[in-house]
Amino acid sequence: MTGNDAKFRLNMILIENQESKKFTAYFTQFPEIIVDGLTQAETEINLIKTLGYYLDYKTKQMSSDMPKNHVIRKTIDFNYEEA
């Protein structure tokens, strides 16, 4: 890693239902987030979007519980790049 470079990696589990040919996926780091899709690509996109919604929800939930003084908040963007 150099300078401002940052890497963030999640492990996705993608399961194809042999009967319906649909997919189910989750990240091992976030097993509570489970999504479905008609194709592998759609399922991956659904999982990434749902992770974003989940993290936004958790941020709002934590912010309401935090004291208002002496709190420093920063936003860090992680970009998804297709391998």
Secondary structure, DSSP 8 states (H G I E B T S, - for coil): --TT-------EEEEE-TTT--EEEEETTEEEEEEEESSHHHHHHHHHHHHHHHHHHHHHHHHHHS-SSS-------------
